[in-house]
C-alpha cells in the first residue's frame, strides 16, 4: 500500500498513513518519555490497536510517553 508521512515538524512523534484501495490507516507513535500534543487532520473511524486503553475519536490528542496507536481513517 501507499505510505505517507505526516507532521514531520514533530521531532518526538512519528505519524504516517498506509492506504490500499479498501482501507486507510494512521499510525501514531510518541518516541520519547514526554507528553506530546498533536492534531490529526483526519476523521478517525475506529481504533484498531493501542498500547494505552483509550479510544481516539477527536482530532486533538495528548500522547502519553511512548504511546502508540493505529486507527482507521
PLY file of the C-alpha trace (Angstrom):
ply
format ascii 1.0
element vertex 73
property float x
property float y
property float z
element edge 72
property int vertex1
property int vertex2
end_header
0.00 0.00 0.00
0.85 3.67 -0.23
2.97 5.24 2.56
2.59 8.94 3.50
4.49 10.64 6.37
2.60 13.35 8.32
3.55 16.14 10.76
7.23 15.95 10.03
7.84 19.04 12.21
7.26 16.97 15.37
10.67 15.74 16.50
9.44 13.15 19.02
6.34 11.93 17.18
6.24 9.71 14.10
2.94 9.75 12.19
2.23 8.05 8.90
-0.66 6.60 6.94
-0.90 3.44 4.87
-3.53 3.19 2.18
-4.90 0.48 -0.08
-8.00 0.50 -2.26
-10.00 -1.00 0.62
-8.63 0.65 3.76
-6.66 3.62 5.09
-4.95 3.52 8.49
-2.99 6.06 10.50
-0.09 5.03 12.75
0.97 7.42 15.54
3.94 6.85 17.84
5.40 9.02 20.57
9.07 8.04 20.55
10.03 9.76 23.82
9.14 9.81 27.50
7.46 13.22 27.24
3.81 14.14 26.78
3.13 15.46 23.27
0.07 17.29 21.89
-0.87 16.64 18.28
-3.69 17.45 15.87
-4.78 14.80 13.41
-6.23 16.22 10.18
-8.42 13.15 9.50
-11.72 11.77 10.72
-10.98 8.74 12.87
-13.40 5.89 12.18
-12.16 3.19 14.53
-9.30 2.40 16.91
-7.52 -0.75 15.74
-4.60 -1.00 18.18
-3.24 0.98 21.13
-0.79 0.42 23.97
-2.96 2.64 26.23
-6.61 1.86 26.93
-8.05 4.82 25.02
-10.47 5.48 22.23
-9.30 8.02 19.67
-12.21 9.98 18.24
-11.04 13.59 18.49
-8.56 15.37 16.24
-6.71 16.93 19.22
-4.82 14.23 21.08
-2.47 14.27 24.05
0.05 11.47 23.65
1.38 9.84 26.78
5.07 8.89 26.97
5.82 6.11 24.44
2.17 5.92 23.38
1.43 4.29 20.05
-1.81 3.58 18.24
-3.30 2.62 14.89
-6.66 3.96 13.74
-8.75 3.52 10.64
-9.32 6.81 8.84
0 1
1 2
2 3
3 4
4 5
5 6
6 7
7 8
8 9
9 10
10 11
11 12
12 13
13 14
14 15
15 16
16 17
17 18
18 19
19 20
20 21
21 22
22 23
23 24
24 25
25 26
26 27
27 28
28 29
29 30
30 31
31 32
32 33
33 34
34 35
35 36
36 37
37 38
38 39
39 40
40 41
41 42
42 43
43 44
44 45
45 46
46 47
47 48
48 49
49 50
50 51
51 52
52 53
53 54
54 55
55 56
56 57
57 58
58 59
59 60
60 61
61 62
62 63
63 64
64 65
65 66
66 67
67 68
68 69
69 70
70 71
71 72
